[in-house]
């Protein structure tokens, strides 16, 4: 009996020692679109659908990941305690992913494999099929199913460990974390609109929720420097230089909900400028459910004259409200193959051409000036139609 006990202890130790991912509580985020694995409608029932939603990090998006004796993992939703499950033991491509009471069956065992760059595949022990964002859907509400692993972005996932609001302090760097800041207000300073100011928060494959940036402390805003980052329910009381900057090469920065105000005169940060800056190449910024107030220059700008400038840089903006004045919505570099996609945009007192919605530019290297071509509709750079824009 003693020898048998030692055997099982060694087996458990071996499984955990060689696991690709440490056990813990995580928010699981897609490389494709920056959205989180989500139990639909907070359901506690067996058979509830597993989908994706904007990364708000609620308990139906938090999962307890544990290493099992066979070296695979269980993945259980925090709000319900139920396990990710290959529904009805379907071994085929397109099998649905649901939650189910833990039965310790092979269709509830998962291999989590390190595929490089901080990303993982999640593969069923039962069918050897991988979790897949169905039909490469970029929007919140995308279904998650199983499909033969082929290494696309819709099959790569990051694991952001659930942290504490105590980590949410001005000047902090968060790495592989999800942190709900609990509504606190943080800030550094805002002497002017200098781009050399530090970031209020630096996110490395991390997400934050429910924080206010002080009007006198916005500095250079929030930086996403690697992986996928979500800024959920963030309120900028007065933008200093930029509200946030995407610096994550190959990653996605998502603005989910929240609002930003920029004063026109007598406030912090100087003249109205862009709200969200996009510097990294081969990357995406997503803005959904966000409201801009006050006076702003642009909602988003692909860097016109960065060092080693290039692209592509992509913007997906949907369900956005501009409840104030703004010079234009988006500026993209045609020559770097940037792409702007806008759906359901509402602008206060909007009329055709005022403000301009999607403007195309000639991107240049640092030290030169980026030339503007003008406003465009329905092009390779500006994927937006007039029907996508209406008065607020």
C-alpha positions in Angstrom: 0.0 0.0 0.0 2.9 2.3 0.9 4.6 1.7 -2.4 1.3 2.4 -4.3 0.9 5.7 -2.5 4.5 6.7 -3.4 3.8 5.8 -7.0 0.8 8.0 -7.3 2.5 10.9 -5.6 5.4 10.6 -8.0 3.0 10.4 -10.9 1.2 13.6 -9.8 4.5 15.4 -9.2 5.7 14.3 -12.7 2.5 15.6 -14.4 2.7 19.0 -12.7 6.4 19.4 -13.2 6.3 19.0 -16.9 3.0 20.8 -17.5 3.2 23.6 -20.1 1.1 25.9 -17.9 1.0 26.2 -14.1 -2.3 25.5 -12.3 -4.3 28.6 -11.3 -7.2 30.8 -12.0 -7.1 32.4 -15.5 -8.9 34.5 -18.1 -8.4 32.8 -21.4 -8.0 35.2 -24.3 -7.9 34.6 -28.1 -4.9 35.8 -30.1 -7.2 36.4 -33.0 -9.5 39.0 -31.6 -8.5 39.6 -27.9 -11.8 38.3 -26.6 -12.2 36.0 -23.7 -13.6 32.5 -23.4 -17.1 33.0 -21.8 -19.9 30.8 -20.5 -22.9 32.4 -22.2 -25.3 34.4 -20.1 -23.6 33.3 -16.8 -25.5 30.1 -17.0 -25.0 27.5 -14.3 -26.6 24.7 -16.3 -25.1 21.6 -17.8 -25.0 22.2 -21.6 -24.5 26.0 -21.5 -22.7 27.2 -24.5 -19.0 28.3 -24.5 -18.4 31.4 -26.6 -16.3 34.5 -26.6 -17.0 38.0 -25.3 -15.1 41.2 -24.7 -12.6 40.6 -21.9 -14.4 42.0 -18.8 -13.0 39.2 -16.6 -16.3 38.3 -14.8 -16.5 35.0 -13.1 -18.1 33.4 -16.2 -14.8 34.3 -17.9 -12.6 33.0 -15.2 -11.5 29.4 -15.2 -9.7 27.2 -12.6 -7.1 25.3 -14.5 -5.7 22.2 -12.8 -3.1 19.6 -13.8 -4.4 16.0 -13.8 -2.5 12.8 -13.2 -2.3 12.0 -16.9 -0.6 15.3 -17.6 -3.7 16.8 -19.1 -5.8 19.6 -17.5 -9.3 20.2 -16.3 -10.7 23.7 -17.1 -13.6 24.7 -14.9 -15.7 27.9 -14.9 -15.4 29.8 -11.6 -19.0 30.9 -11.5 -20.5 27.4 -12.0 -17.7 24.9 -11.1 -18.5 23.1 -14.3 -16.0 21.8 -16.8 -15.3 22.5 -20.4 -16.7 19.5 -22.2 -16.8 18.2 -25.8 -20.6 18.2 -26.2 -22.2 14.8 -26.8 -18.7 13.2 -27.3 -18.6 14.5 -30.9 -15.2 13.6 -32.4 -15.5 15.7 -35.5 -14.5 19.1 -36.7 -17.2 21.6 -35.6 -18.0 19.8 -32.3 -19.6 22.2 -29.9 -17.9 23.2 -26.6 -20.2 23.3 -23.6 -19.9 23.3 -19.8 -20.9 20.1 -17.9 -20.7 18.7 -14.4 -17.2 17.3 -13.8 -17.1 13.6 -14.6 -13.4 13.1 -15.1 -14.0 11.8 -18.6 -11.7 12.2 -21.5 -14.0 14.7 -23.2 -13.3 16.9 -20.2 -9.5 16.5 -20.3 -7.4 19.0 -22.2 -3.9 19.2 -23.4 -2.5 22.8 -23.1 0.5 23.1 -25.4 3.0 25.9 -25.6 3.1 27.1 -29.2 5.5 30.0 -28.7 5.3 33.7 -28.2 3.3 33.3 -25.0 0.4 31.5 -26.8 -1.0 28.0 -26.2 -3.2 25.6 -28.0 -6.0 23.8 -26.1 -6.6 20.3 -27.5 -9.1 17.7 -26.4 -7.6 14.5 -25.1 -10.7 12.7 -26.5 -10.8 13.9 -30.1 -7.4 15.6 -30.5 -9.3 18.7 -31.9 -8.4 22.2 -30.8 -10.4 25.1 -29.4 -11.2 27.3 -32.3 -12.8 30.7 -32.8 -15.4 29.6 -35.2 -15.1 31.1 -38.7 -12.4 33.5 -37.5 -15.1 35.8 -36.2 -13.6 39.1 -34.8 -16.7 40.2 -32.9 -17.9 39.7 -29.4 -20.3 36.8 -29.3 -18.2 34.5 -31.6 -18.8 30.8 -31.0 -16.0 28.5 -29.9 -15.9 25.0 -31.3 -13.4 22.3 -31.9 -11.4 21.9 -35.1 -8.3 20.1 -36.3 -5.3 22.0 -35.2 -3.6 24.0 -38.0 -1.9 26.8 -36.0 -4.1 29.8 -37.0 -4.6 32.8 -34.6 -8.1 31.5 -33.9 -6.6 28.4 -32.2 -4.0 30.3 -30.1 -4.8 31.4 -26.6 -3.1 33.4 -23.8 -3.7 32.8 -20.1 -4.0 35.9 -18.0 -3.8 35.0 -14.3 -6.5 36.7 -12.2 -4.8 39.2 -9.9 -5.7 41.7 -7.2 -6.8 45.3 -7.2 -3.7 46.1 -5.1 -1.7 45.6 -8.3 -3.5 48.5 -9.9 -1.2 51.4 -9.0 0.1 54.3 -11.1 3.3 53.4 -12.9 2.8 49.7 -12.5 3.7 47.0 -15.1 1.3 44.1 -15.3 2.5 40.9 -17.0 0.2 38.0 -18.0 -2.5 39.3 -15.6 -6.1 40.2 -15.4 -6.8 42.8 -12.7 -10.1 44.4 -11.7 -9.1 47.7 -10.2 -12.3 48.1 -8.2 -13.1 51.6 -9.4 -10.1 53.3 -8.0 -8.6 56.5 -9.5 -4.9 56.5 -10.4 -2.6 58.9 -12.1 0.9 60.3 -12.5 1.1 63.9 -13.8 0.3 65.9 -16.9 2.6 68.9 -17.3 2.0 69.1 -21.1 1.3 66.9 -24.1 4.9 65.6 -24.4 5.0 62.1 -25.9 8.0 61.3 -23.7 5.9 61.0 -20.6 5.7 57.7 -18.8 2.7 55.4 -19.0 0.2 55.3 -16.2 0.0 51.6 -16.6 2.1 49.3 -18.8 0.3 46.0 -19.9 2.2 43.0 -21.1 -0.3 40.4 -22.3 -2.6 41.8 -19.6 -6.0 43.3 -19.1 -7.5 45.7 -16.6 -11.0 46.7 -15.7 -12.9 49.4 -13.8 -10.3 52.1 -13.2 -10.4 55.9 -13.6 -7.4 57.9 -14.8 -7.1 61.2 -12.9 -7.6 64.4 -14.9 -4.3 65.8 -13.7 -2.4 62.5 -13.9 -3.0 61.0 -17.4 0.6 61.3 -18.6 1.0 59.1 -21.7 -2.0 57.0 -20.9 -2.0 53.2 -20.8 0.5 51.2 -23.0 -0.1 47.7 -24.3 3.5 46.6 -25.1 3.1 42.8 -25.8 0.5 40.1 -26.4 -3.2 40.9 -26.1 -4.5 43.7 -23.8 -8.0 44.8 -22.9 -8.8 48.1 -21.2 -12.4 47.4 -20.0 -14.6 50.1 -18.3 -11.7 52.6 -18.1 -12.7 56.2 -17.6 -10.2 58.9 -18.6 -11.3 62.1 -16.7 -9.2 64.3 -19.0 -6.8 62.9 -21.6 -3.2 64.1 -21.3 -1.1 63.0 -24.3 -3.0 59.9 -25.5 -5.5 57.8 -23.6 -3.8 54.6 -24.7 -1.1 53.4 -27.1 -0.9 50.0 -28.9 2.8 49.0 -28.9 2.2 45.2 -29.1 3.8 43.8 -32.2 1.5 41.1 -33.6 -1.0 41.6 -30.7 -4.4 43.1 -30.1 -5.3 46.0 -27.8 -9.1 46.2 -27.1 -11.0 49.1 -25.6 -14.2 47.6 -24.1 -16.7 50.1 -22.8 -15.5 53.1 -20.9 -15.2 56.7 -21.8 -12.7 59.5 -22.3 -13.1 63.3 -21.9 -10.7 65.9 -23.4 -11.0 69.6 -22.5 -10.6 72.1 -25.3 -8.9 74.9 -23.2 -7.9 75.4 -19.7 -7.5 71.7 -19.1 -4.6 69.2 -19.1 -2.6 68.0 -22.0 -2.7 70.9 -24.4 -4.6 71.0 -27.7 -7.0 68.2 -28.6 -5.3 65.2 -30.2 -5.9 61.6 -31.0 -7.5 59.4 -28.2 -5.9 56.1 -29.2 -2.4 55.9 -30.8 -1.4 52.8 -32.7 2.4 52.3 -33.2 3.0 48.5 -33.4 2.9 46.8 -36.8 1.0 43.6 -37.8 -1.4 44.4 -35.0 -5.0 45.3 -34.2 -6.8 47.8 -32.1 -10.5 47.1 -31.3 -12.8 49.7 -29.9 -16.3 48.6 -28.8 -18.9 50.2 -26.6 -16.7 53.2 -26.0 -17.9 56.9 -25.6 -15.8 60.0 -26.4 -16.8 63.3 -24.9 -15.4 66.9 -24.9 -13.2 68.0 -27.8 -10.9 65.5 -29.6 -8.7 65.4 -32.6 -9.2 61.7 -33.7 -10.5 58.6 -32.2 -7.6 56.5 -33.6 -4.5 57.1 -35.6 -2.0 54.7 -37.2 1.4 56.3 -36.6 2.2 58.5 -39.5 5.9 59.0 -38.8 7.3 56.4 -36.4 10.8 55.2 -36.4 11.0 52.1 -38.7 7.5 52.9 -39.7 5.4 50.3 -41.5 2.3 48.1 -41.2 -0.2 46.8 -41.4 -2.1 48.3 -38.5 -5.8 47.4 -38.2 -8.7 49.1 -36.5 -12.1 47.5 -35.7 -14.5 49.9 -34.2 -18.1 49.1 -33.5 -20.9 50.4 -31.3 -18.9 53.6 -30.6 -20.4 56.9 -29.6 -18.8 60.3 -30.2 -20.8 62.6 -27.8 -18.8 65.7 -28.4 -16.7 67.4 -31.1 -14.0 65.6 -33.0 -11.8 66.5 -36.0 -12.1 63.0 -37.6 -12.6 59.4 -36.5 -9.7 57.3 -38.0 -6.5 58.0 -39.9 -4.8 55.0 -41.7 -1.7 54.7 -43.8 -2.7 53.5 -47.3 0.9 52.6 -48.3 1.4 50.3 -45.3 -1.8 48.3 -46.0 -3.6 49.5 -42.9 -7.3 48.6 -42.6 -10.1 50.4 -40.8 -13.4 48.6 -40.2 -16.2 50.7 -38.7 -19.7 49.5 -37.9 -22.5 51.3 -36.0 -20.8 54.5 -35.3 -22.8 57.4 -33.8 -21.6 61.0 -33.9 -23.2 64.0 -32.2 -24.7 66.3 -34.8 -23.2 64.3 -37.6 -23.7 65.3 -41.2 -21.9 64.0 -44.3 -18.3 65.1 -44.2 -18.5 66.7 -40.8 -16.6 65.2 -39.2 -14.7 63.1 -41.7 -14.9 59.4 -40.7 -12.0 57.5 -42.3 -9.0 59.4 -43.7 -6.2 57.8 -45.7 -2.6 59.0 -45.3 0.9 58.3 -46.7 2.9 56.9 -43.9 6.5 58.0 -43.6 9.6 57.5 -41.5 10.4 59.6 -38.4 11.6 63.1 -39.3 9.2 63.5 -42.3 5.6 64.7 -42.5 2.7 62.3 -43.3 0.6 63.5 -46.2 -3.2 63.2 -46.1 -5.2 62.0 -49.1 -8.6 62.7 -47.7 -11.8 60.9 -46.6 -12.7 57.6 -48.3 -15.5 55.1 -48.2 -15.5 51.4 -49.1 -11.9 51.0 -50.0 -9.2 48.5 -49.1 -8.1 50.9 -46.4 -11.4 52.3 -45.3 -13.9 49.4 -44.8 -16.9 51.7 -43.9 -20.1 52.7 -45.6 -22.2 55.7 -45.1 -24.9 53.4 -43.6 -22.5 52.5 -40.8 -22.5 56.1 -39.5 -25.4 58.1 -38.0 -26.1 61.1 -35.8 -26.2 60.6 -32.1 
